[in-house]
Amino acid sequence: MNKLVRRLLYCTSILLLASVLLVPQGTFAQPTNHVVSSADLQRDVISASAARQQNIQEVENFLSRPGARQALESAHINYQQVKDAVPQLGNQELAHLAKISQNAQSRFAAGSLSDRDLLFILIGVAVIILIVVAA
């Protein structure tokens, strides 16, 4: 009988040890809080998407100024190609060009830039867009 009890204890301890080792880690642990919640991530994604869309709109508005198409064509730059390339820019390039576009338009509105200066900036922005997308 003593041998049977020892055998039963041995098998029980083996089963207990196997069940502890085979159960995935953290099954019985308390749920941990993530460093960043999914709501925060979703809010950041929406914010980044909105900022990107605003930057695209800013650059496209600058490229569609009166006389812009003629200026680009006179510099042998395809307006449609430039316009199609804007959404392909990376976030940093797009933000930088949006800032340049906004600055140029506000300086033009304030009278510190002439039409000619604005067109040179426009051609420069178009060339940058084409170079970045082609790279």
C-alpha positions in Angstrom: 0.0 0.0 0.0 2.8 2.3 0.8 4.2 1.8 -2.6 0.9 2.6 -4.2 0.6 5.9 -2.3 4.1 6.9 -3.3 3.3 6.1 -6.9 0.1 8.2 -6.7 1.9 11.1 -5.1 4.7 10.9 -7.8 2.1 10.9 -10.7 0.1 13.7 -9.1 3.2 15.8 -8.6 4.3 15.1 -12.2 0.9 16.2 -13.5 0.9 19.3 -11.4 4.4 20.3 -12.5 3.5 19.6 -16.2 0.3 21.7 -15.9 2.2 24.6 -14.4 4.9 24.4 -17.1 2.5 24.0 -20.0 0.1 26.8 -19.1 1.0 30.0 -21.0 2.7 32.6 -18.9 0.5 35.4 -17.6 -2.7 33.4 -17.8 -3.4 33.9 -14.2 -1.5 37.3 -13.9 -3.3 40.6 -13.5 -3.7 42.5 -16.8 -0.9 45.0 -17.2 -1.6 48.6 -18.3 0.0 49.5 -21.6 2.3 52.5 -21.7 0.1 54.0 -24.5 -3.6 53.2 -24.6 -5.3 52.3 -27.8 -7.4 55.4 -27.6 -4.2 57.6 -27.4 -2.8 55.7 -30.5 -6.0 56.2 -32.4 -6.1 59.9 -31.5 -2.5 60.3 -32.7 -3.2 58.5 -35.9 -6.2 60.7 -36.6 -4.2 63.8 -35.8 -1.3 62.8 -38.0 -3.7 62.0 -40.8 -5.5 65.4 -40.5 -2.1 67.2 -40.4 -1.0 65.4 -43.5 -4.2 66.1 -45.3 -3.9 69.8 -44.4 -0.3 69.9 -45.6 -1.3 68.3 -48.9 -4.1 70.9 -49.3 -1.7 73.7 -48.5 0.8 72.7 -51.2 -1.9 72.0 -53.7 -3.4 75.4 -53.1 0.0 77.0 -53.6 0.5 75.1 -56.9 -2.9 76.1 -58.1 -2.5 79.8 -57.7 -3.4 82.0 -60.7 -0.6 81.9 -63.2 1.1 78.9 -61.5 0.3 76.4 -64.3 1.6 78.8 -67.0 4.8 79.4 -64.9 5.4 75.7 -64.6 4.8 75.1 -68.2 7.1 77.9 -69.2 9.8 76.2 -67.1 8.9 72.9 -68.9 7.5 71.3 -65.8 4.3 69.2 -66.2 1.7 70.7 -63.8 -0.3 67.5 -63.6 2.8 65.4 -62.8 3.7 67.8 -59.9 0.1 67.8 -58.6 0.0 64.0 -58.7 3.3 63.7 -56.9 2.3 65.8 -53.9 0.5 63.0 -52.0 3.5 60.7 -52.6 5.8 62.9 -50.5 6.9 61.8 -47.1 5.4 63.5 -44.0 8.5 65.5 -43.3 9.0 66.7 -46.9 5.3 67.5 -47.1 5.3 69.5 -43.9 8.4 71.4 -45.0 6.9 72.3 -48.4 3.6 73.3 -46.8 5.4 75.7 -44.5 7.3 77.2 -47.5 4.1 77.5 -49.4 2.3 79.1 -46.5 5.2 81.5 -45.8 5.4 82.5 -49.5 1.7 83.2 -49.8 1.6 85.2 -46.6 4.7 87.3 -47.7 3.0 87.8 -51.1 -0.2 88.9 -49.5 1.8 91.3 -47.3 3.5 92.8 -50.3 7.0 91.7 -49.5 7.1 89.4 -52.6 6.5 90.3 -56.2 4.6 88.0 -58.6 8.0 87.1 -60.1 9.4 86.1 -56.8 6.4 84.0 -56.0 6.6 82.2 -59.3 10.3 81.5 -58.7 9.4 80.0 -55.3 6.6 78.0 -57.0 8.9 76.6 -59.6 11.4 75.7 -56.9 8.7 73.9 -54.9 7.6 72.0 -58.0 11.2 70.9 -58.8 11.7 69.8 -55.1 8.5 67.7 -55.3 9.6 66.0 -58.5 13.1 65.3 -57.2 11.9 63.9 -53.9 9.3 61.6 -55.5 11.8 60.5 -58.2 14.4 59.6 -55.6 
